[in-house]
C-alpha cells in the first residue's frame, strides 16, 4: 500500500514538474544561444553553425562504430572539445555554455526533435 502511494505521488510530481523544468531549461538555452549569436557576425554564426553541424554528424556516425561515443553526453563532450579547439584556431572565442547552447540547438534542428516533442 505504501509503495503504491509513493509511486502515485512520484508519478504526479513528475507530471507536474517535468514540463516546468523543461521550459526553464529551454528558456536558459535560448538565452545562451542569443548571447552567443550576439557575439558573432552573420558570417561567423553561419561558419560556427556549419562547424558544429559537421561535428555533430561526425559524432553520430562515429558513435555507431565507436563504443566510447555511444552515449549522448560523450558525443556532446567530444563535439564541444573539437569545436572549441577549431574555432579558437580560427579566432572565434565562445565560452563553453554558449557553445553548448549552439550544439543543443543544432542537434534539435538536425534530428528534428522539435517535431517529435510537439507530436508527443
FIBA-903257 format. One record per residue (C-alpha): residue number from 1; x, y, z. Coordinates in steps of 0.001 Angstrom, whole numbers, plus 500000, padded with zeros to 6 digits. Layout:
<rokes>
num  u  v  w
NUM  X  Y  Z
...
</rokes>
This chain:
<rokes>
num  u  v  w
1  500000  500000  500000
2  502808  502427  500925
3  504712  501617  497742
4  501657  502283  495589
5  501083  505605  497320
6  504722  506602  496863
7  504659  505562  493224
8  501493  507575  492597
9  502984  510580  494371
10  506208  510372  492354
11  504327  509994  489080
12  502206  513030  489921
13  505264  515096  490828
14  506982  514121  487599
15  503919  515014  485530
16  503603  518380  487283
17  507243  519436  487458
18  508776  517973  484302
19  507134  520479  481919
20  508187  523336  484211
21  511782  522112  484353
22  511916  521563  480591
23  510517  525019  479852
24  513052  526624  482222
25  515846  524666  480584
26  514612  525725  477151
27  514486  529385  478204
28  518012  529147  479636
29  519362  527547  476454
30  517632  530199  474348
31  519229  532929  476463
32  522670  531364  475995
33  522060  530941  472280
34  521039  534599  471995
35  524203  535643  473857
36  526354  533556  471559
37  524740  534856  468390
38  525087  538475  469553
39  528851  538000  469792
40  529095  536800  466208
41  528635  538445  462853
42  526220  536743  460477
43  529125  535203  458578
44  530742  533950  461785
45  527455  532497  463023
46  526983  530662  459727
47  530566  529361  459893
48  530227  528251  463532
49  526900  526560  462752
50  528466  524662  459863
51  531419  523557  462003
52  529150  522349  464806
53  526750  520718  462354
54  529597  518752  460780
55  530962  517734  464178
56  527526  516640  465433
57  527043  514478  462350
58  530566  513070  462725
59  529894  512237  466378
60  526682  510452  465416
61  528430  508427  462729
62  531407  507690  464957
63  529061  506633  467752
64  527770  503848  465534
65  531271  502376  465315
66  532984  503562  468477
67  531879  502370  471902
68  533362  505486  473502
69  530911  507756  471677
70  527718  505732  472041
71  526384  507869  474895
72  524906  511264  474094
73  526915  513024  476782
74  530176  511600  475402
75  529238  512763  471899
76  528419  516240  473161
77  531674  516439  475131
78  533612  515393  472028
79  531802  517961  469845
80  532405  520745  472385
81  536109  519898  472668
82  536661  519682  468923
83  534561  522750  468099
84  536212  524872  470778
85  539715  523964  469623
86  538899  524504  465953
87  537074  527797  466477
88  539788  529219  468744
89  542252  528382  465981
90  540082  530457  463643
91  539937  533369  466109
92  536368  532756  467296
93  536048  532522  471067
94  532825  531391  472717
95  532517  530249  476299
96  531549  526649  476947
97  527933  527457  477890
98  527367  529434  474701
99  528959  526737  472591
100  526879  524121  474380
101  523691  526067  473608
102  524652  526187  469925
103  525297  522440  469935
104  521941  521720  471600
105  520155  523983  469135
106  521719  522306  466132
107  521097  518817  467499
108  517407  519656  467894
109  517350  521134  464413
110  519277  518313  462738
111  517447  515457  464308
112  514041  517128  464184
113  513414  516777  467916
114  511157  519844  467871
115  508743  517922  465659
116  508971  514803  467824
117  508336  516812  471016
118  505325  518599  469514
119  503830  515323  468273
120  504220  513557  471660
</rokes>
